[in-house]
Amino acid sequence: MSPIVGWGIAVFLLTVAVFAVSLGGGFSNWDDETNVLANPMLHPPSWRNFGYAWGASYEALYIPVLYSAYMVEMLAGGGSAIAFHAVNMVLHAASAVMVFFLIRAILPSSSDVGRWRDPAAAVGALIFGLHPLQVEPVAWVTGQKDVLSGFLALAAVCLYLLWRQRGGRIHYVAALVLFVLSTLTKPAAVAVPLALLLLDVVWLSNPWRRVLVALIPWFVVASAVVVVTALVQTPSPTLKPALGPVWSRPFVAADALVFYIRRILLPIDLAPVYGRTPVVVLAGWWNYLALPAVLVAAILLLRRGGTALIASGWFVVFFLPVLGLVPFGFQKYSTVADRYAYLSMAGIGLAVAWGLTVRPSRPVIWGIMIAILMVFAGLSVRQQLLWRDSAALWSHNLAIAPESAVVHAQYGNACTSAGQAAQAEQHLREALRLAPDEPYFHNNLASLLVADGRVDEAVEHFLRAAECDPRYASPHYNLGQIYKRKGLAAEAEREYRAAIAAKPYYYEARLNLGALLLEKGDLPGAEAETREALRLNPSAMAARRNLAGILAKQGRLNEAAEELHTMLARNPGDAESAAMLRQIEGALRP
């Protein structure tokens, strides 16, 4: 085995050893329910739903590669969280290996560097692999969009550089395909062509006009992804108040870069939400100093050129989609987040590796770097343990961002799941005090109030949630449920239809609307809604049983019996369906 392969294996195994802690985690209450547990594209995993994932957006994102991967993991792990965590861990370790080979290729190969090149590249790759900032995307199931997209993006970069150095159209085409897949996992991967431009011009010294011609297909793909993303994403009504004026965006972006540098150098007090919105940043005069500091650093690096420019350029390029120069949805909570640093950390790894080759024979420097890596590993393990427990995670986050409304809301949701209703209500009300127009917080508090029997107060909050964002389906559905229980059929139907208009794949809303229309005597309407509910969730026994009842009422007894036979084949112990089938078969006998 060659030494290079040995170093790559060492990087992989060390990264796996540190992030194996994440295998003990479950699903977080931070978007995992939306993206996995309640995602209609995944339940059940099927070719039909696979086509659905590629044919439609979900929750204002078109990321079919991610949902296809989730589907495979659902099948492999039977819905267990460990399958998702294992994939995240392996992808991250594999990405660290690619970073090793990438750094090794970029480092100078002069005789004085020679034997230090491989260990320096390994240290740089481990900076990428073990840094605590990487815990969020790896330990969080929903973070797979960052890890999988990052893996595909790095593979695309490596193949593109292989094409540049060895030729072969297959390398170029494969690199382009991987780039497309990366953008269909997370749209922020549109930054990849800029990274290739940087490497091609600064490292390989190719003429920039020639490079631009080679990258035309890449920029076309990136432009298409930007357009599609803009079409499927409609800004939340609560986003605009969190943004500053247009002129302030460069200041917000520079502040974000400085924030990330601070967190990289001192990775403590890491959390899912920092509450660093543009409004918060612009409120402190000292934050305006970040922009001139960043500009001065950029000028110095441009003058220096070489590996320092490549490392810093890579670092900045992969942040560009999420610096706030172009507004994005999460900015209503914070412009900065650990997961946004995923690919940028490779630039930090390159900078460290390059620094080690400047004076490679000093054992003290190597000893310091090994100690730093050990500290990073320990901090990463500790951070992973926080991600195992949603209540512990958000309690920790509250200490870091006590004025963040979404942190209070998430902690409140975790308390609700733990049966701590009083504490949950306290934090949900605090979230609404901090963000009175946030529809999700109104909906969550209202759901808690319903469980406590305070239905009238809950209705007020559901109505307020629907008013804050008419496109938010959940409060409409919840109002429909309340009105149905109160016998207000017309009002319930109106709310179910509003929920479906906002979220056409809302299985529960269609199922309940179908049942309501059946009670109303609208059999064709009831059948249409129930069939659509069954299409969305083919394994749902309630929908199939309801459909059988609707067909029987229309005199279509053979079709009703067929639906019940299908159900009983899947669930032989369903006594209610068996009784319905006996009754229908009795009616069919001459």
C-alpha positions, -999 to 999 in steps of 0.1 A, spaced: 0 0 0 14 34 -10 19 60 17 -6 83 1 -33 57 3 -23 51 39 -27 88 48 -61 88 31 -73 58 51 -60 74 83 -80 105 76 -111 84 70 -108 63 101 -100 92 124 -130 111 111 -153 81 116 -139 75 151 -149 110 162 -182 111 145 -193 76 154 -209 93 185 -236 107 162 -248 71 155 -265 72 190 -287 101 180 -323 100 170 -344 125 150 -343 161 161 -373 183 165 -354 208 142 -370 201 108 -364 163 109 -402 157 112 -409 179 82 -381 165 60 -382 129 70 -409 117 95 -438 135 78 -425 139 43 -451 124 20 -424 117 -6 -409 91 17 -440 74 31 -440 48 18 -407 45 -1 -419 36 -36 -412 42 -73 -444 63 -73 -430 86 -46 -396 86 -62 -412 101 -93 -431 125 -71 -398 136 -55 -384 144 -89 -415 160 -103 -425 185 -75 -410 208 -49 -416 202 -12 -416 229 15 -404 255 -10 -373 235 -21 -366 214 -52 -340 189 -39 -350 155 -53 -315 140 -49 -317 145 -11 -352 129 -9 -341 100 -31 -312 94 -7 -336 96 22 -359 70 5 -330 46 2 -321 51 38 -357 46 48 -357 12 31 -323 2 44 -329 12 80 -366 6 83 -372 42 92 -346 41 120 -325 72 126 -292 53 127 -293 47 89 -294 84 83 -267 91 108 -245 64 94 -248 78 59 -239 113 71 -209 100 90 -195 80 60 -201 108 35 -183 132 58 -154 109 62 -152 103 25 -153 141 19 -124 145 43 -104 121 22 -112 140 -10 -101 172 8 -68 154 17 -61 146 -20 -72 181 -31 -49 198 -6 -20 175 -14 -24 183 -51 -24 221 -44 5 222 -20 39 229 -36 59 198 -46 93 213 -43 121 193 -27 122 213 5 85 205 11 87 169 -2 83 145 27 61 170 47 35 173 19 14 142 29 13 148 66 5 185 61 -23 176 37 -36 150 63 -36 177 90 -55 201 67 -80 173 59 -85 166 96 -91 203 102 -120 199 78 -130 165 92 -128 171 129 -137 207 135 -167 212 158 -184 235 132 -189 203 112 -210 186 139 -243 203 130 -245 190 94 -232 155 103 -251 149 136 -284 163 123 -304 142 99 -317 172 80 -280 183 77 -276 155 51 -284 181 25 -251 198 34 -230 167 37 -243 149 6 -242 181 -15 -207 187 -2 -196 152 -10 -209 155 -46 -194 190 -50 -160 178 -39 -162 148 -62 -171 172 -91 -141 194 -83 -117 165 -81 -129 151 -115 -128 185 -131 -91 189 -120 -84 154 -132 -98 164 -166 -76 194 -166 -44 175 -158 -50 142 -177 -77 150 -203 -105 126 -211 -140 138 -218 -155 113 -194 -139 131 -165 -154 164 -176 -189 149 -182 -188 130 -149 -178 161 -130 -206 181 -146 -232 154 -137 -220 153 -101 -223 191 -100 -259 189 -112 -266 163 -86 -250 185 -59 -272 214 -68 -303 191 -67 -293 182 -32 -287 218 -20 -290 248 -43 -261 266 -25 -238 243 -45 -241 268 -74 -209 283 -60 -189 253 -73 -181 269 -107 -166 299 -90 -143 276 -70 -133 259 -102 -126 293 -118 -103 301 -89 -84 268 -91 -81 268 -128 -68 304 -131 -47 308 -99 -34 273 -93 -33 258 -128 -25 292 -144 -48 287 -173 -60 318 -193 -92 330 -177 -110 333 -211 -102 296 -218 -114 287 -184 -147 306 -188 -154 288 -220 -149 254 -203 -172 265 -174 -201 278 -196 -222 246 -190 -215 249 -153 -227 285 -151 -258 276 -172 -267 249 -147 -261 273 -118 -283 299 -134 -311 274 -140 -309 263 -104 -311 299 -92 -342 305 -113 -359 273 -102 -351 280 -65 -365 316 -69 -397 302 -85 -404 276 -58 -395 299 -29 -418 326 -19 -404 348 9 -421 345 42 -441 376 53 -419 376 85 -386 377 66 -387 413 54 -388 429 89 -356 410 98 -337 424 68 -320 457 68 -319 481 38 -302 470 6 -272 492 12 -265 473 44 -260 439 28 -223 442 23 -219 451 60 -240 421 70 -220 398 47 -187 411 61 -199 406 97 -209 370 88 -174 363 75 -158 377 106 -182 357 128 -172 325 110 -135 332 114 -140 338 152 -159 305 155 -133 286 135 -105 300 158 -125 295 190 -152 268 184 -171 271 216 -207 280 223 -218 265 190 -256 262 185 -282 257 157 -294 294 160 -272 324 169 -300 350 165 -276 371 144 -302 387 121 -293 417 99 -313 439 122 -292 427 152 -259 432 133 -268 467 122 -278 478 157 -241 477 168 -218 503 154 -187 481 159 -202 455 134 -197 481 106 -159 478 111 -160 442 96 -164 454 60 -133 476 58 -113 449 76 -125 423 51 -117 446 22 -82 452 34 -76 415 39 -89 408 4 -65 434 -12 -35 419 7 -45 384 -4 -50 394 -40 -15 409 -40 1 379 -24 -16 354 -48 -6 317 -47 -19 292 -22 -29 318 3 -53 333 -23 -66 299 -32 -74 290 4 -90 323 12 -109 324 -21 -123 289 -15 -133 299 20 -153 329 7 -167 314 -25 -187 287 -7 -201 313 17 -214 336 -10 -249 321 -13 -255 325 24 -238 358 34 -270 378 30 -259 396 -2 -290 380 -16 -317 375 12 -326 340 22 -353 325 44 -332 316 75 -321 352 79 -353 359 99 -336 337 126 -299 343 118 -276 351 88 -250 327 102 -252 290 109 -226 263 114 -238 242 85 -231 270 61 -194 266 68 -193 230 56 -174 233 23 -156 265 33 -138 246 60 -117 229 32 -102 263 26 -92 266 62 -77 231 59 -56 242 29 -44 273 47 -33 253 77 -15 227 55 2 254 35 13 270 68 28 237 79 49 234 47 64 269 52 86 257 80 80 220 79 109 208 101 98 224 134 85 196 157 69 222 180 45 234 153 35 198 145 30 191 182 7 221 185 -13 211 155 -18 176 169 -29 191 202 -54 214 184 -68 184 165 -73 165 197 -91 195 212 -113 198 181 -121 161 184 -131 164 220 -153 194 214 -169 177 184 -178 147 206 -193 169 232 -213 188 206 -226 155 191 -239 145 225 -261 177 226 -277 167 193 -289 135 208 -315 153 229 -336 181 215 -344 195 250 -307 196 259 -298 211 226 -323 240 228 -316 246 265 -279 250 255 -289 273 226 -310 295 250 -278 303 270 -262 314 237 -291 333 221 -316 341 249 -334 367 227 -340 344 198 -377 337 193 -372 305 174 -349 291 201 -376 296 227 -402 281 203 -380 250 196 -373 245 233 -411 249 239 -417 222 213 -392 199 230 -409 205 263 -443 196 247 -428 163 235 -415 156 270 -449 162 285 -438 194 303 -468 215 292 -464 244 316 -427 250 306 -436 246 270 -463 272 272 -439 296 289 -414 294 261 -439 295 233 -454 327 248 -419 341 251 -413 333 214 -445 352 205 -435 381 226 -402 383 207 -419 376 173 -456 384 175 -462 379 138 -446 345 134 -473 321 123 -455 289 134 -453 300 169 -490 309 170 -498 275 156 -477 256 181 -490 274 211 -526 269 198 -519 231 195 -507 231 231 -538 250 242 -561 225 224 -544 196 243 -551 215 275 -588 220 267 -585 258 261 -601 255 226 -615 291 223 -581 306 230 -565 282 206 -588 292 179 -577 328 183 -541 318 178 -549 295 148 -567 324 132 -538 347 139 -514 322 124 -535 320 92 -537 358 91 -499 361 94 -492 337 65 -523 326 45 -500 301 27 -493 282 59 -515 251 58 -513 238 94 -535 264 112 -562 259 85 -562 222 90 -563 226 128 -592 250 126 -610 225 103 -605 198 130 -620 221 157 -649 232 136 -656 196 126 -658 185 163 -681 215 170 -704 204 141 -697 234 120 -694 215 87 -693 245 63 -665 262 83 -646 229 86 -648 223 48 -636 259 42 -606 254 63 -597 219 49 -599 234 14 -577 263 25 -551 239 39 -551 218 7 -548 250 -14 -517 259 6 -503 224 7 -517 201 -21 -499 170 -7 -515 174 28 -527 138 33 -546 144 66 -565 174 52 -576 154 21 -586 124 42 -607 145 66 -623 166 38 -633 133 21 -649 121 53 -667 154 57 -680 153 22 -692 118 28 -712 130 58 -726 158 36 -737 133 9 -713 145 -17 -701 110 -27 -682 120 -59 -663 147 -40 -657 124 -11 -643 97 -35 -620 122 -53 -605 135 -20 -601 101 -5 -584 87 -36 -560 116 -36 -553 109 1 -546 73 -8 -524 83 -37 -503 104 -12 -502 76 13 -509 42 -3 -503 23 29 -529 44 49 -555 19 62 -580 47 72 -580 61 36 -586 27 20 -613 18 45 -630 51 39 -628 46 1 -644 12 5 -672 27 24 -677 55 -2 -678 30 -30 -703 8 -12 -726 37 -7 -725 43 -44 -735 7 -50 -700 -2 -64 -697 -33 -41 -672 -52 -62 -648 -22 -61 -654 -18 -24 -646 -55 -18 -614 -52 -38 -602 -23 -17 -609 -43 15 -592 -74 2 -561 -52 -5 -562 -38 30 -566 -72 47 -538 -87 26 -515 -60 42 -531 -62 77 -550 -94 83 -558 -85 118 -580 -55 109 -613 -65 124 -632 -35 112 -623 -40 76 -630 -78 79 -665 -70 92 -671 -45 63 -659 -71 38 -683 -98 52 -712 -74 50 -704 -64 14 -698 -100 3 -731 -110 19 -748 -83 -2 -731 -96 -33 -744 -131 -29 -775 -139 -50 
